[in-house]
Amino acid sequence: KGPGCVASTSKEIFKNIASLFKKRPDKYKKIVAITNTRVPIIKFYLCPMKTNCDISLENLLAMRNTKLLKTYADLDPRVQVLGYAFKHFAKVCGMADASTGGLSSYAYILMLLHYLQRTDPPVIPVLQELPSTNGMEHILDGWNCYFFEVTDRQKLVHLWPSLGINHDGVG
């Protein structure tokens, strides 16, 4: 295909994105396009942020999971601080690589969220258990991905009065 032609498949789009990233070695390093999977992704190192990243297209479950993690991080700043520390620790110890038999970094974050929900007093609520006026279903690819979406903090405090009670530090 010549210049000006629009890429029509995810595979072509990812190859184009990877090609663009490779033209900016000051911003992106370790660029790997993984296109022969159900959900193609590009993995790369984002130099200005000094972090590993990945991009996928049309992955609604990943988008929903990202929204869930952002919702938890927005509820209490300790979620984000501990999440970064936990992910870094797991990577440094070589434990956060699902491709080599370890757990994914997402799995470690879920364990952290579970701990923060079960500590006494809890830091964060179990958003999947809080009721919504729209019902407790959000089906994606056959999975119920429902969680209470915090649009009104006062409503959340009404449903989960423990919000803000735990004042423990991150250390």
N, CA, C and O of each residue as an XYZ file, in Angstrom:
684
protein
N       0.836     -1.187      0.000
C       0.000      0.000      0.000
C       0.874      1.240      0.000
O       1.932      1.273      0.628
N       0.424      2.236     -0.699
C       1.203      3.460     -0.828
C       0.909      4.455      0.270
O       0.049      4.223      1.119
N       1.635      5.576      0.250
C       1.401      6.614      1.250
C      -0.022      7.140      1.139
O      -0.574      7.224      0.042
N      -0.602      7.487      2.249
C      -1.967      8.000      2.251
C      -3.011      6.917      2.416
O      -4.170      7.225      2.695
N      -2.632      5.644      2.250
C      -3.585      4.557      2.453
C      -3.779      4.344      3.948
O      -2.835      4.436      4.732
N      -4.981      4.067      4.314
C      -5.303      3.864      5.723
C      -5.142      2.387      6.070
O      -5.610      1.517      5.336
N      -4.479      2.111      7.190
C      -4.324      0.725      7.645
C      -5.699      0.183      8.006
O      -6.505      0.880      8.623
N      -5.965     -1.056      7.624
C      -7.306     -1.582      7.819
C      -7.397     -2.646      8.907
O      -8.501     -2.963      9.350
N      -6.294     -3.198      9.343
C      -6.361     -4.225     10.367
C      -5.551     -3.788     11.584
O      -4.666     -2.937     11.488
N      -5.872     -4.385     12.727
C      -5.114     -4.081     13.943
C      -3.634     -4.359     13.747
O      -2.782     -3.611     14.226
N      -3.334     -5.440     13.038
C      -1.941     -5.813     12.792
C      -1.215     -4.697     12.033
O      -0.099     -4.323     12.394
N      -1.849     -4.169     10.986
C      -1.245     -3.089     10.214
C      -1.115     -1.823     11.047
O      -0.098     -1.133     10.976
N      -2.133     -1.517     11.830
C      -2.097     -0.327     12.684
C      -0.935     -0.428     13.658
O      -0.199      0.539     13.854
N      -0.768     -1.605     14.274
C       0.308     -1.778     15.241
C       1.677     -1.688     14.584
O       2.601     -1.116     15.163
N       1.819     -2.228     13.414
C       3.097     -2.116     12.708
C       3.407     -0.649     12.401
O       4.556     -0.220     12.501
N       2.375      0.120     12.025
C       2.566      1.544     11.757
C       2.948      2.298     13.025
O       3.838      3.148     12.995
N       2.288      1.997     14.135
C       2.600      2.657     15.406
C       4.027      2.312     15.838
O       4.789      3.190     16.241
N       4.378      1.036     15.752
C       5.730      0.614     16.125
C       6.765      1.328     15.266
O       7.814      1.737     15.766
N       6.479      1.478     13.991
C       7.389      2.171     13.079
C       7.555      3.634     13.491
O       8.666      4.162     13.477
N       6.460      4.281     13.855
C       6.530      5.670     14.314
C       7.323      5.786     15.618
O       8.127      6.705     15.776
N       7.100      4.863     16.542
C       7.835      4.867     17.803
C       9.334      4.716     17.567
O      10.143      5.366     18.228
N       9.696      3.859     16.625
C      11.119      3.614     16.350
C      11.814      4.853     15.785
O      13.038      4.968     15.856
N      11.048      5.760     15.236
C      11.614      7.002     14.713
C      11.887      8.011     15.822
O      12.463      9.069     15.568
N      11.476      7.692     17.055
C      11.671      8.591     18.195
C      12.401      7.879     19.335
O      11.820      7.664     20.399
N      13.680      7.508     19.122
C      14.426      6.789     20.168
C      14.639      7.618     21.436
O      14.976      7.067     22.485
N      14.445      8.935     21.348
C      14.543      9.781     22.536
C      13.341      9.589     23.458
O      13.414      9.886     24.650
N      12.238      9.094     22.903
C      10.998      8.904     23.670
C      10.680      7.439     23.950
O      10.175      7.101     25.020
N      10.981      6.561     22.972
C      10.564      5.159     23.066
C      11.750      4.222     22.837
O      12.559      4.434     21.934
N      11.837      3.193     23.659
C      12.870      2.162     23.504
C      12.216      0.798     23.702
O      11.071      0.712     24.147
N      12.947     -0.266     23.371
C      12.484     -1.649     23.566
C      11.084     -1.852     22.979
O      10.202     -2.388     23.650
N      10.883     -1.432     21.751
C       9.574     -1.494     21.096
C       9.360     -2.880     20.510
O      10.133     -3.336     19.668
N       8.297     -3.547     20.965
C       7.969     -4.886     20.473
C       6.486     -4.912     20.129
O       5.631     -4.693     20.987
N       6.197     -5.183     18.862
C       4.805     -5.340     18.436
C       4.460     -6.826     18.465
O       5.073     -7.619     17.750
N       3.499     -7.201     19.275
C       3.056     -8.592     19.376
C       1.689     -8.651     18.696
O       0.667     -8.305     19.290
N       1.694     -9.096     17.440
C       0.479     -9.011     16.622
C      -0.190    -10.357     16.352
O      -1.315    -10.391     15.855
N       0.473    -11.457     16.668
C      -0.111    -12.772     16.388
C      -0.834    -13.335     17.610
O      -0.669    -14.505     17.954
N      -1.630    -12.498     18.256
C      -2.401    -12.908     19.431
C      -3.837    -12.451     19.250
O      -4.147    -11.671     18.349
N      -4.713    -12.948     20.121
C      -6.125    -12.542     20.051
C      -6.268    -11.033     20.200
O      -7.052    -10.403     19.490
N      -5.508    -10.459     21.124
C      -5.507     -9.013     21.322
C      -4.076     -8.517     21.098
O      -3.240     -8.610     21.996
N      -3.793     -7.991     19.899
C      -2.438     -7.505     19.618
C      -2.046     -6.360     20.557
O      -2.886     -5.546     20.942
N      -0.760     -6.306     20.921
C      -0.267     -5.226     21.759
C       1.099     -4.760     21.271
O       1.800     -5.473     20.553
N       1.454     -3.557     21.674
C       2.801     -3.045     21.496
C       3.345     -2.797     22.887
O       2.728     -2.101     23.693
N       4.514     -3.376     23.167
C       5.201     -3.132     24.439
C       6.355     -2.194     24.142
O       7.014     -2.306     23.109
N       6.593     -1.264     25.062
C       7.685     -0.320     24.871
C       8.069      0.308     26.200
O       7.333      0.237     27.185
N       9.250      0.929     26.196
C       9.724      1.671     27.357
C       9.556      3.145     27.032
O      10.074      3.626     26.023
N       8.833      3.866     27.884
C       8.584      5.293     27.689
C       9.651      6.068     28.453
O       9.588      6.186     29.676
N      10.631      6.593     27.720
C      11.808      7.219     28.329
C      11.474      8.389     29.265
O      11.990      8.423     30.382
N      10.632      9.351     28.854
C      10.388     10.481     29.758
C       9.787     10.064     31.109
O      10.046     10.708     32.125
N       8.996      9.002     31.123
C       8.361      8.541     32.360
C       9.173      7.440     33.043
O       8.887      7.067     34.181
N      10.185      6.924     32.346
C      11.027      5.843     32.864
C      10.192      4.645     33.305
O      10.349      4.131     34.413
N       9.298      4.211     32.409
C       8.422      3.086     32.741
C       8.103      2.257     31.504
O       8.126      2.753     30.378
N       7.806      0.986     31.739
C       7.362      0.103     30.659
C       5.873      0.308     30.444
O       5.118      0.492     31.399
N       5.456      0.274     29.189
C       4.053      0.492     28.832
C       3.627     -0.529     27.787
O       4.458     -1.206     27.182
N       2.335     -0.626     27.588
C       1.816     -1.380     26.452
C       0.532     -0.729     25.971
O      -0.179     -0.061     26.720
N       0.264     -0.949     24.696
C      -0.920     -0.396     24.046
C      -1.653     -1.545     23.373
O      -1.039     -2.414     22.753
N      -2.974     -1.537     23.503
C      -3.789     -2.499     22.757
C      -4.961     -1.740     22.147
O      -5.305     -0.643     22.586
N      -5.554     -2.333     21.149
C      -6.732     -1.741     20.505
C      -7.930     -2.656     20.702
O      -7.801     -3.880     20.719
N      -9.080     -2.050     20.849
C     -10.335     -2.794     20.890
C     -10.374     -3.851     21.987
O     -11.040     -4.876     21.837
N      -9.670     -3.613     23.084
C      -9.684     -4.551     24.198
C     -10.550     -3.954     25.305
O     -10.050     -3.289     26.212
N     -11.843     -4.202     25.217
C     -12.790     -3.585     26.142
C     -12.574     -4.034     27.587
O     -12.764     -3.248     28.516
N     -12.177     -5.298     27.779
C     -11.911     -5.767     29.146
C     -10.738     -5.014     29.765
O     -10.792     -4.638     30.936
N      -9.691     -4.793     28.995
C      -8.527     -4.054     29.505
C      -8.917     -2.617     29.836
O      -8.466     -2.062     30.838
N      -9.748     -2.021     29.001
C     -10.196     -0.655     29.264
C     -11.016     -0.585     30.551
O     -10.867      0.345     31.343
N     -11.872     -1.568     30.747
C     -12.696     -1.601     31.963
C     -11.821     -1.825     33.200
O     -12.030     -1.189     34.233
N     -10.842     -2.730     33.094
C      -9.930     -2.973     34.217
C      -9.127     -1.722     34.549
O      -8.913     -1.415     35.722
N      -8.683     -0.998     33.527
C      -7.941      0.242     33.740
C      -8.815      1.270     34.458
O      -8.350      1.978     35.351
N     -10.071      1.341     34.060
C     -11.005      2.279     34.715
C     -11.209      1.896     36.191
O     -11.299      2.767     37.055
N     -11.279      0.603     36.464
C     -11.417      0.139     37.851
C     -10.196      0.553     38.678
O     -10.344      1.070     39.785
N      -8.994      0.328     38.145
C      -7.778      0.690     38.871
C      -7.688      2.196     39.089
O      -7.277      2.643     40.159
N      -8.064      2.972     38.094
C      -8.052      4.431     38.246
C      -9.053      4.864     39.314
O      -8.773      5.772     40.097
N     -10.200      4.226     39.346
C     -11.208      4.565     40.351
C     -10.657      4.322     41.750
O     -10.808      5.167     42.633
N     -10.014      3.166     41.958
C      -9.412      2.889     43.268
C      -8.302      3.889     43.591
O      -8.216      4.371     44.720
N      -7.454      4.204     42.612
C      -6.353      5.147     42.850
C      -6.886      6.529     43.205
O      -6.280      7.240     44.007
N      -8.004      6.909     42.621
C      -8.597      8.215     42.907
C      -9.235      8.280     44.295
O      -9.402      9.368     44.847
N      -9.593      7.130     44.861
C     -10.246      7.115     46.175
C      -9.276      7.444     47.305
O      -9.656      8.094     48.279
N      -8.037      7.004     47.181
C      -7.066      7.196     48.259
C      -5.671      7.222     47.648
O      -5.320      6.306     46.904
N      -4.862      8.243     47.938
C      -3.534      8.340     47.312
C      -2.606      7.184     47.664
O      -1.657      6.921     46.926
N      -2.851      6.493     48.764
C      -1.989      5.369     49.148
C      -2.094      4.213     48.158
O      -1.154      3.431     48.019
N      -3.223      4.100     47.473
C      -3.398      3.019     46.491
C      -2.348      3.152     45.393
O      -1.694      2.173     45.035
N      -2.186      4.355     44.860
C      -1.224      4.558     43.783
C       0.213      4.414     44.283
O       1.033      3.779     43.619
N       0.527      4.988     45.432
C       1.885      4.909     45.977
C       2.265      3.451     46.233
O       3.332      3.004     45.814
N       1.401      2.718     46.914
C       1.695      1.309     47.201
C       1.707      0.473     45.927
O       2.502     -0.458     45.800
N       0.827      0.805     44.983
C       0.791      0.071     43.712
C       2.104      0.189     42.964
O       2.644     -0.814     42.498
N       2.627      1.407     42.841
C       3.924      1.598     42.180
C       5.030      0.864     42.920
O       5.856      0.190     42.306
N       5.043      0.997     44.248
C       6.096      0.344     45.037
C       6.027     -1.175     44.894
O       7.051     -1.838     44.731
N       4.822     -1.717     44.957
C       4.626     -3.171     44.863
C       5.046     -3.683     43.486
O       5.740     -4.694     43.383
N       4.621     -2.981     42.421
C       5.001     -3.384     41.071
C       6.517     -3.322     40.891
O       7.113     -4.226     40.306
N       7.135     -2.260     41.391
C       8.589     -2.126     41.272
C       9.298     -3.261     42.016
O      10.229     -3.869     41.487
N       8.859     -3.541     43.231
C       9.443     -4.622     44.015
C       9.332     -5.954     43.269
O      10.306     -6.701     43.178
N       8.143     -6.247     42.735
C       7.933     -7.511     42.020
C       8.813     -7.597     40.773
O       9.339     -8.665     40.460
N       8.977     -6.486     40.064
C       9.825     -6.492     38.864
C      11.291     -6.672     39.227
O      11.994     -7.463     38.598
N      11.757     -5.944     40.235
C      13.155     -6.037     40.655
C      13.493     -7.451     41.110
O      14.599     -7.939     40.875
N      12.541     -8.103     41.759
C      12.748     -9.476     42.251
C      12.499    -10.520     41.167
O      12.625    -11.717     41.426
N      12.143    -10.081     39.944
C      11.901    -11.010     38.845
C      10.632    -11.823     38.992
O      10.523    -12.914     38.432
N       9.670    -11.301     39.741
C       8.426    -12.048     39.994
C       7.257    -11.574     39.130
O       6.203    -12.210     39.136
N       7.414    -10.482     38.392
C       6.285     -9.890     37.678
C       6.384    -10.106     36.174
O       6.297     -9.151     35.401
N       6.563    -11.337     35.762
C       6.634    -11.643     34.337
C       5.801    -12.889     34.065
O       6.270    -14.016     34.226
N       4.571    -12.667     33.654
C       3.658    -13.787     33.403
C       4.170    -14.695     32.290
O       3.855    -15.885     32.269
N       4.962    -14.140     31.357
C       5.452    -14.955     30.237
C       6.466    -16.005     30.683
O       6.726    -16.963     29.954
N       7.045    -15.835     31.880
C       8.015    -16.811     32.381
C       7.466    -17.599     33.564
O       8.228    -18.226     34.301
N       6.156    -17.573     33.748
C       5.536    -18.360     34.812
C       5.237    -17.584     36.077
O       4.634    -18.126     37.003
N       5.646    -16.325     36.136
C       5.318    -15.489     37.293
C       3.924    -14.903     37.140
O       3.221    -15.177     36.167
N       3.545    -14.113     38.091
C       2.261    -13.415     38.004
C       2.425    -12.123     37.226
O       3.518    -11.560     37.171
N       1.351    -11.654     36.630
C       1.395    -10.363     35.948
C       1.384     -9.251     36.986
O       0.983     -9.459     38.131
N       1.823     -8.081     36.580
C       1.792     -6.952     37.508
C       0.349     -6.635     37.899
O       0.098     -6.170     39.010
N      -0.590     -6.880     37.003
C      -2.009     -6.675     37.309
C      -2.452     -7.598     38.451
O      -3.226     -7.184     39.314
N      -1.972     -8.832     38.461
C      -2.312     -9.767     39.535
C      -1.796     -9.258     40.880
O      -2.485     -9.370     41.894
N      -0.584     -8.700     40.888
C      -0.053     -8.140     42.136
C      -0.888     -6.952     42.606
O      -1.118     -6.789     43.804
N      -1.336     -6.132     41.675
C      -2.166     -4.981     42.048
C      -3.497     -5.457     42.632
O      -3.994     -4.879     43.598
N      -4.075     -6.513     42.046
C      -5.326     -7.048     42.602
C      -5.122     -7.560     44.028
O      -5.994     -7.393     44.881
N      -3.962     -8.185     44.286
C      -3.682     -8.644     45.656
C      -3.549     -7.458     46.606
O      -4.021     -7.511     47.742
N      -2.909     -6.396     46.142
C      -2.786     -5.193     46.965
C      -4.165     -4.609     47.271
O      -4.443     -4.249     48.415
N      -5.029     -4.512     46.260
C      -6.377     -3.987     46.471
C      -7.128     -4.837     47.494
O      -7.818     -4.311     48.367
N      -6.985     -6.143     47.373
C      -7.643     -7.055     48.321
C      -7.171     -6.766     49.750
O      -7.979     -6.691     50.676
N      -5.867     -6.607     49.914
C      -5.331     -6.295     51.245
C      -5.915     -4.977     51.770
O      -6.343     -4.903     52.922
N      -5.934     -3.940     50.926
C      -6.433     -2.633     51.352
C      -7.929     -2.654     51.662
O      -8.425     -1.822     52.422
N      -8.641     -3.610     51.069
C     -10.067     -3.770     51.359
C     -10.303     -4.549     52.651
O     -11.333     -4.370     53.301
N      -9.369     -5.405     53.025
C      -9.560     -6.310     54.161
C      -8.819     -5.895     55.427
O      -9.035     -6.484     56.486
N      -7.946     -4.887     55.333
C      -7.247     -4.430     56.526
C      -8.256     -3.757     57.467
O      -9.353     -3.395     57.043
N      -7.888     -3.594     58.728
C      -8.832     -3.052     59.703
C      -8.308     -1.749     60.286
O      -7.276     -1.768     60.957
N      -8.966     -0.627     60.063
C     -10.129     -0.454     59.194
C      -9.700     -0.459     57.724
O      -8.546     -0.165     57.411
N     -10.613     -0.785     56.844
C     -10.255     -0.860     55.419
C      -9.896      0.521     54.867
O     -10.381      1.547     55.343
N      -9.041      0.515     53.859
C      -8.633      1.750     53.189
C      -9.602      2.073     52.060
O      -9.970      3.229     51.854
N     -10.014      1.035     51.329
C     -10.888      1.215     50.165
C     -12.033      0.212     50.223
O     -11.893     -0.858     50.815
N     -13.166      0.552     49.610
C     -14.293     -0.387     49.573
C     -14.116     -1.433     48.483
O     -13.245     -1.304     47.623
N     -14.937     -2.457     48.522
C     -15.030     -3.407     47.415
C     -16.074     -2.818     46.467
O     -17.276     -2.988     46.670
N     -15.611     -2.138     45.449
C     -16.515     -1.423     44.545
C     -17.491     -2.355     43.833
O     -18.579     -1.937     43.437
N     -17.098     -3.619     43.671
C     -17.959     -4.585     42.992
C     -19.165     -4.971     43.864
O     -20.137     -5.530     43.357
N     -19.109     -4.680     45.154
C     -20.200     -5.042     46.064
C     -21.136     -3.887     46.367
O     -22.196     -4.107     46.954
N     -20.788     -2.671     45.993
C     -21.644     -1.524     46.265
C     -22.747     -1.444     45.218
O     -22.484     -1.593     44.024
N     -23.976     -1.210     45.658
C     -25.099     -1.199     44.708
C     -25.135      0.053     43.842
O     -24.649      1.118     44.221
N     -25.717     -0.114     42.688
C     -25.898      0.992     41.753
C     -27.374      1.093     41.398
O     -28.089      0.091     41.402
N     -27.824      2.288     41.096
C     -29.224      2.457     40.684
C     -29.472      1.829     39.312
O     -30.620      1.573     38.949
N     -28.412      1.579     38.551
C     -28.536      0.980     37.218
C     -28.412     -0.539     37.231
O     -28.374     -1.157     36.167
N     -28.347     -1.151     38.406
C     -28.158     -2.593     38.487
C     -26.688     -2.938     38.632
O     -25.816     -2.092     38.439
N     -26.425     -4.181     38.972
C     -25.048     -4.600     39.237
C     -24.519     -5.517     38.146
O     -23.908     -6.548     38.427
N     -24.761     -5.130     36.897
C     -24.249     -5.903     35.765
C     -23.633     -4.972     34.754
O     -24.178     -3.912     34.443
N     -22.497     -5.377     34.248
C     -21.822     -4.704     33.137
C     -21.081     -5.823     32.403
O     -19.932     -6.128     32.723
N     -21.734     -6.420     31.437
C     -21.214     -7.617     30.765
C     -20.331     -7.230     29.579
O     -20.741     -6.477     28.695
N     -19.098     -7.768     29.585
C     -18.156     -7.603     28.471
C     -17.568     -8.969     28.159
O     -17.033     -9.635     29.045
N     -17.661     -9.382     26.923
C     -17.117    -10.676     26.499
C     -17.566    -11.815     27.411
O     -16.806    -12.751     27.661
N     -18.795    -11.735     27.905
C     -19.346    -12.779     28.759
C     -18.983    -12.653     30.233
O     -19.386    -13.499     31.031
N     -18.233    -11.619     30.620
C     -17.819    -11.417     32.011
C     -18.584    -10.255     32.620
O     -18.780     -9.223     31.978
N     -19.017    -10.431     33.873
C     -19.653     -9.324     34.577
C     -18.551     -8.442     35.161
O     -17.880     -8.830     36.117
N     -18.370     -7.265     34.587
C     -17.304     -6.344     34.984
C     -17.856     -5.165     35.778
O     -17.280     -4.077     35.777
N     -18.971     -5.394     36.452
C     -19.591     -4.316     37.225
C     -18.703     -3.856     38.374
O     -18.073     -4.668     39.052
N     -18.663     -2.570     38.579
C     -18.185     -1.977     39.822
C     -18.874     -0.629     39.972
O     -19.281     -0.013     38.987
N     -18.999     -0.184     41.203
C     -19.629      1.099     41.497
C     -18.724      2.197     40.950
O     -17.565      2.315     41.348
N     -19.261      2.991     40.042
C     -18.481      4.074     39.447
C     -18.709      5.340     40.264
O     -19.829      5.838     40.374
N     -17.636      5.838     40.824
C     -17.727      6.972     41.740
C     -17.849      8.266     40.941
O     -16.863      8.789     40.422
N     -19.075      8.768     40.854
C     -19.306     10.062     40.208
C     -19.645     11.109     41.266
O     -19.542     12.311     41.019
N     -20.047     10.645     42.433
C     -20.419     11.532     43.536
C     -19.824     10.957     44.822
O     -20.298      9.943     45.334
N     -18.794     11.606     45.333
C     -18.101     11.103     46.521
C     -19.038     11.024     47.728
O     -18.905     10.122     48.555
N     -19.976     11.954     47.831
C     -20.916     11.933     48.954
C     -21.807     10.689     48.898
O     -22.136     10.109     49.933
N     -22.191     10.287     47.702
C     -22.991      9.067     47.554
C     -22.175      7.855     47.991
O     -22.695      6.942     48.633
N     -20.883      7.856     47.632
C     -20.013      6.763     48.046
C     -19.905      6.722     49.572
O     -19.987      5.646     50.166
N     -19.725      7.872     50.208
C     -19.630      7.929     51.670
C     -20.925      7.423     52.294
O     -20.893      6.759     53.331
N     -22.052      7.726     51.681
C     -23.343      7.234     52.181
C     -23.410      5.704     52.096
O     -23.880      5.045     53.023
N     -22.933      5.146     50.972
C     -22.972      3.693     50.777
C     -21.874      2.978     51.564
O     -22.056      1.839     51.992
N     -20.730      3.651     51.755
C     -19.583      3.038     52.445
C     -19.018      4.061     53.428
O     -18.066      4.771     53.102
N     -19.595      4.142     54.629
C     -19.201      5.163     55.608
C     -17.754      5.051     56.095
O     -17.270      5.979     56.744
N     -17.053      3.967     55.812
C     -15.667      3.797     56.261
C     -14.658      4.609     55.438
O     -13.477      4.655     55.784
N     -15.103      5.236     54.377
C     -14.186      5.987     53.526
C     -13.499      7.085     54.345
O     -14.159      7.912     54.975
N     -12.171      7.077     54.324
C     -11.393      8.104     55.017
C     -11.117      7.832     56.483
O     -10.474      8.647     57.145
N     -11.588      6.701     57.013
C     -11.370      6.397     58.441
C      -9.951      5.912     58.706
O      -9.362      6.269     59.726
N      -9.388      5.099     57.801
C      -8.040      4.571     57.973
C      -7.025      5.661     57.674
O      -6.992      6.198     56.567
N      -6.192      5.992     58.666
C      -5.179      7.038     58.499
C      -3.756      6.479     58.552
O      -2.805      7.239     58.732
N      -3.600      5.168     58.397
C      -2.274      4.558     58.417
C      -1.418      5.120     57.282
O      -1.935      5.478     56.223
N      -0.116      5.193     57.509
C       0.809      5.614     56.474
C       1.130      4.460     55.536
O       0.716      3.323     55.764
N       1.867      4.765     54.487
C       2.209      3.725     53.516
C       3.385      2.884     53.983
O       3.621      1.809     53.432
N       4.131      3.344     54.985
C       5.299      2.616     55.459
C       4.929      1.696     56.540
O       5.786      0.991     57.071
